[in-house]
Amino acid sequence: MNEILKNDLDNISSILEEIKKDSIAFLNSIDEIPTSHTDQKTDSFHLMATGLGASGALDLFNSHFRKLIVSSAGPRYWGYVIGGTTPAALAGDWLTSVFDQNTQSTQGSGDISAVVELQSIKMMAELFGLPDHFNGGFVSGATLSNFTCLGVARQWAGVQSGKDIARNGMSDEIVILAATPHSSVIKSLSMLGFGSNNIVKIKADQGRERIDLFDLEQKLIEFSGKPVILTCSAGTVNTVDFDDFQAISVLKKKYSFWMHVDAAFGAFAACSDNHQHLLSGWENADSITIDCHKWMNVPYDSAIFLSRKEHQKLQVQTFQNSNAPYLGNPAENFSYLNFLPENSRRFRALPAWFSLVAYGKEGFKWIVENSIHCAMLLKNYLEASADFEVCGAVHLNVVCFALKENSKTSDFLDILNGHGKVFMTPTILDGQLCIRAAFVNFRTTKQDVDIAIQEMEEVLEGL
């Protein structure tokens, strides 16, 4: 064995202890670590003939790169939709690397990870109050979840026209309908061969981001006789708006179409007694996308897809390894190798399993309602301010706003993010440049909102 590798193996206990201390130091100071760095210049290194060993690599990383790591898992990182990492999720994630399982089959693979994954999917469905007619698996994020769901929808659409798209290629007869699709949906359509420009846009309700039901029905009538895939939103990017799934379910009984729900983080509204009604009817979907590294607060990368068990044959047709007998026969037993895009993947379910078991329904209810409470604190401040205006509605945990003197909004955001105390992102809503603050981190408190407000007021004074 290589001498340095052997030395690391012999000293694994002290190496892990060193990493543990380093990790604790980071987490204990996460409130103070900057949310951004304007100067990201770093040294460049060439591959060495003789390595430094794990401890040497850690020292080199800390001396050159650690200072530039931002607190994206911290309480005032409100850009995009990035959750933190709960202690239970961290435990599960560390063990995921220790165990290093390639999660594959529930039978014959020699490990239990696929069984744990199925149990995790079942518990997540219970968390969201979904019936047991869904099955699913873990993928890297909402993009791959949407890709997986829409891949099966594509196979369904082909069957409606008497075609096996997975084997024989795309059909130009398929119609994609959407009102306010997330960019990952559009990206997935591009990767699947639909073409990102080929979405038939449905009108949104006046002043909302949700589907106009009258226009949807007109489109369904217009495309009668063609296979239709409808992508719905459970939590749009800017205003966290929800489509009316009950009304869409009624249309689904009248017209034949595939109903896909992108609930990347909006699914967690089901954890709140005051907001679970927003998801009423989503149980009638054919497929659902849910991100775990957002509001569930598990580390990157983690998401699930859910599809109705009645579509399992379509799922296998889409993703089976038909020319690899050594990977098993998909007709004989359930295997994730033939159920989702990736053949090789880590034991992603474990951090979620730890989180679900550790915190239960009440824990996630608190996380969701705390995030919404913090969002409302910021909203109330903005509405009372003489300098800011809230843009659009605040339905849940995302607040969009701008300076009333809108020409200064961009400069304001650049300066605010440059201070490194809070981080937000720009967006466009109703054609206007806005600032977007997304609350999903379990660490965020009223004190963090107060710190952000103080920073915002200081930036205003300097503009």
N, C-alpha and C positions, 0 to 999 in steps of 0.2 A: 504494500500500500504506500502511496505517496506520503512522505514524512510529515508534511504540514497537515494533510488530511487526517493522518493517524493521530497527530497531536491534538487536533480539534476533537476528534472522536473520543480520545482519552480524557479530554477536559470538558466534555459537553455540559456537565453540571455547572462549572464555574462560568462557562460562556452564557448559558441560559440565565444564570443569576445576574450577570452583567447586563444582559439585555433587559431583564426584568427591572433592574434599578433604573436603567435608562428610560424605559417605558413609563415607569411610575413618575419619574421626574417630569417627563413631558405632560402627562395627564394632570399632574398636580398643579401645573402652571398654565394649563390650556386657556384659562381666562385672560392671561396676560400676553400670550403669544400673539403676534400680529396676524390680522386677517388677510393681509396682502403685503407684498414687498415690491417696491417700485424698481429697485436695483436687483436684478437676478443674474449678475455676472458671476461666473464660477470658473474655477480652474479646470483645465482639460487633462485627462490622464490617458496614458497608453497602457496596453496590456503588458504586465510584467512577466518575465520568464519564471520567476519564483514568487509565489503569492505571499501575502501578509498573514494569512490565517484569519479566522473569524473575528478575533479581538482586534487585530490590526486593521481589518476592513471597517469595523465599527468605529475605531478611532479616526480613521481617515475620513469616513462619511461625516462624523460629527464635526470635525475640524473644518470641513469645506462646504458641506451641504445642509447640515442640521439647522443652521441659523436662517436658512431660506424656506424651511418647511412652515406652511401657514396653518392656522387653527381652523381648517375647514370643518373639523369635527367639534368645534367650539360653539359657545352659546350665542355669539353675535355674528356668525357667518350665515347671512340670510340670502346669499346668492344662489341661483338655480333652485334645486330642492334637495339639499344635502342634510341627511340626518347625522346624528352623532353615533357613538358606539356605547351601548349600555355595558355594564360589567359582565352580564351573562353572555351577551353577544361576543364580547372580547374573549371570554373563556372558550366559547364554542369555536371561534375562529382560530385561536392558537392551537386547539386540539385538532382542528381540521388539517393544519400543516403538519402536526406531529403524526397523525394517523396516515395522511397522504393516500387516501382512498380514491380510486377512479370509480365513481358511483355508476353502476351498470344495471345489474339484474337482481330481481328478487329471488331467483332460483339459480343454483349452479355456478354462481360467480365466486363463491367462497368468502364473501364478506356481507355484512349486515347493513351497509350504508344505504342501499336502495330501499330497504324496509323502513329505515328511519326517515328517509325522504318522503315516502308515501304517508307515514304517520304525521309528518310535519304538514304536508298538504292538507290532510284531513283536519288537523287542528286549526290551520289557517282558515279553512272553509267554515269551521265552527266559530272562529273569532268574528268572521264577517256575517254570520247568520245565513250562510248559503246551504242549500240542500246537498245531499250526498250524491247527486247525479253528475257532479263534476270530478274529474281527475286532473292531474297536472304534474308539473315538475319544475325544477329550479334551473334558471338560465342566468346569464351575466347581468342583464338589466332590461329596462322597458323596451329598448330597441329590439333585442333578440326575442323578448316575449311577444311583442307585436308581430315580429317576423314569423315566429312559430305559429301563432294563431292564424295569421293571414295566409300562411302556407297551407294550413289545413283547409281554410276557407276556399282557397284556390282549387284544392282537390275536390272539395264539395261542389264548387261551381262547375268544374269540368264534368263531374258525374251527372249533373243536371242536363248537360248537353251530350251525354253519352261518350265522354272522353276521359281518358286516364292521363291527366296532365303531368303527373310525376314521371310517367314513363315516356310519354309521347310529345311533351312540350305544351307551350301556352296556347290558349284560345283567345281570339280577339273579341269574343262575344261577351266577356264578363264585364259587368258594370260595377264601379266602385263609387259609393255615395258617402259624403262627409260634409259636415258644416264647419267645424273648427278643429281639424285634425292636428295632433301633435307632430312635430317635425320627425319623430322616430317612426310614425306611421307612414309618412311620405317616403322616408328613407327605406323602410321595409318594402313598400310597393315598388320602389326602384330596384332593389335587390332581387325581388321576386319576379321581375320581368313585366309587371303591369305598366310601368312607366310612371314617373312621379308627376307628370303633367296630365295624367289621364283620370284624375279624380273629377267626378261630376259634383260640383259644389251645390249643397243645399243651403237655402237661405237660413240665416239665424234670426231668432225673434228680435224685435226692435229693442235695442239697448241691452241685449243679452248675447251670450256666446253659445246658446243651446239651439238645437234643431227646431226650425219652424215646421211644425207637424203638418200643416196644410201643404207646404211646398214639398215635404217628404212624400206625402201621399200622391201628389201630382207626378213626382218623379217615378214612383213605383208603378203608377198607371202607364206612364210614358214608356217604361222599359219592361212592361209586362211580356212574359215569354222569354226573357233573357235572365240568366243567373245574376243575382244582385248581391253584393256584399256591402253591408252598411256598417261603418265604423262610428261608434258613439263615444261620447266623452263623459267620464265620471270625474270631473275636476279639470277644467281647462287651465291653461298655463297662467293667464293673467288674472282672471276673476274667479277661478275654481268653480265654474258653472257646471251644472249637471243636466244632461238631457233627461227628458221625461220618459223613463224606461217603462212605466206602466202603459202610457199611451202608445209607445212604440211596440210593446208586447201585443197590444190589441191589433195593431196593423200587421204584426207578424202572423197572426191567425188568419188574416184576410189575404195577405200576399206572401209569396214565398221569397224569403231572403235570409242570408246569414247575418246574424246580429253579433258584432264584436264590440266589446266595451273596453275602452282604454281607461283603466282605473288606477293608473300608476301609483298615485298617492291618495287619490280621492276615495279609494276603497276603505280607507281607515276611518272615514266618516261613520261607517257602520258601528264603530266602537263607542260612539257618543249617542246617548239617549236623545239629545236635542237635534241631532243631525242625521241619524240613520234613515230617516224618511227620504232623504235625497237619493237613496239607492233603491227605493221601492221599485220592484219589477226587474232589477238587473239579474235576478236568478233565472230569467227566461232567455238570457244570452246564450249563444252557441260557444263563445270563447271570451275570456277575460284576461287582461294584462294587469299585474300588480307588482310594484317595486317594493323590495324589502329594505334596500339601502337608502330609502327615503324615510317615510314616517315610522317604519318599524325600528329604525335606529340600529341596524346591523351593518357591519363594514361592507365596503365595496368588495367584490361585485356580487350582487344578489337580487334576483327577481324571480317571480313565478309566472307561469301561464296556467290557466284553467281552461279545459274544454269538456264538453258534455261527454259522458261515457259512451253514449250512442254513436259518437264520432270516432271512437277508438280505431276502427278499421281504417278510416280515412287518415288518421294520424300516422298509423304504421305504413300505409301506402306512401305517404309523403316522405317519411324519414327513415325507412328501413334500409339496412345494409344488405341488399338482395344478392350481392355478388361476393359475400364474405361468409362462407359456412362456418369458419372458426369463431365467429361472433354469435352464433346461435341461430335457431330458427324462430322468427318472430311469431309464428303461428302456435308455437308450443308453450311459451311462457312470456310474462310481461318483462320487458327489458327497456331501460331508458336509451340503450343504444339504438333502438328502433322507434323511439317515441319523441325525440327532439333532435335539433341540428347537430349537437356536439357528440362525438364518440368519446373524446377524452375531456373530463371536467373534474374539478375538485369536489369535495364533499360539502357543497354549498348549503345543504339543508341544516347542517349542524348548528351554526350560529342562530338560525331561526328557531330550531328545536329548543335550544337552551333558553332563548328569550321567551318563547311561548310557555315553557314549563316554569321558568323563574318568575314571570310577572303576571301571567294569566289575563283574563278579560279585564279585570279591574286595573291592572298596570297599564295596559294600552289605552284604556278609557282615560286614565289620568294624563298620559302623554298627549293624546289628541286634544283633550279639553284645555290643557295648559297652553298648548300651542295656539289654539283659537283665542284664548284669553289674552295672550301676549299680542297677537295680531290686532285685537280690538283696542288694546291700550295705545298702540301706535296710531290706529285709525282715529281714535278719539282726539289724540293730540293734534293730528293733521287737520281734522275738521275744525278745531278751535283756533288754529294758527292763522295769522294774517299773511303768512308767506307761502304756505303750501296749499295744495288742493288734492283731494283724493280723486283718482281717475278710475271710473267704472265702479262697479259694486264690489263689496267685500263679502263674499258668501261664506268663507271659511277661514283659511290660514294664510292667504296671500294678500298683501296690500300694495296697490300700485298708486303712485302719487307723482306730482311734479311741482316745480315752483310756479307760483302764479305768474311770475315773470319768466315765461317758459324758455326764453332764449338762454337763460342761465342754468337750465336743468343739467345739461351735459357737463359743464364745468363744475357745477356743484358736486355731482356724483364722482367725478375724477378726483377732486380734492378730498372728499369724504373717504373714499376707498384708500387714497394715498396715506391717510393718517393711520390706517391699520388697526383701528379700534372696532370697526364694524364694516361688513362687506355686503353690498347690494349690487344688483345688475340692472342694465338698461333694458327696456322693452318698448314696443310700439303698441298702443291701444287706441283704436278709433282714429288711426293716422297720427297720433300725437306721441312724441317721445316722453316716456315715463320712467320712473325708478320703481323697481320691483323688489319687495321684501317678502321672503318666504320663510314661514316659521314651522319647523318640524323637529328641532333638536330638543331632546328631553332636558338638557341643561339650562335652557333659556328661562330667565325669570323676569319679573318686573324690574329688578335692578339693571338687567341688561338693556331693557327698553329705555330706562332712564339714562343710562350711559350713552346709548345711541342718540337719544334726543339732545343731550348735552353736546355731543360731537356735531350734530346737525346744526345747532344754533351757533356754535363757534365758527363753522364753515360759512354760514350765512353772514356773520359779521365781517368776514374777510373778503367776501365777494364784491 
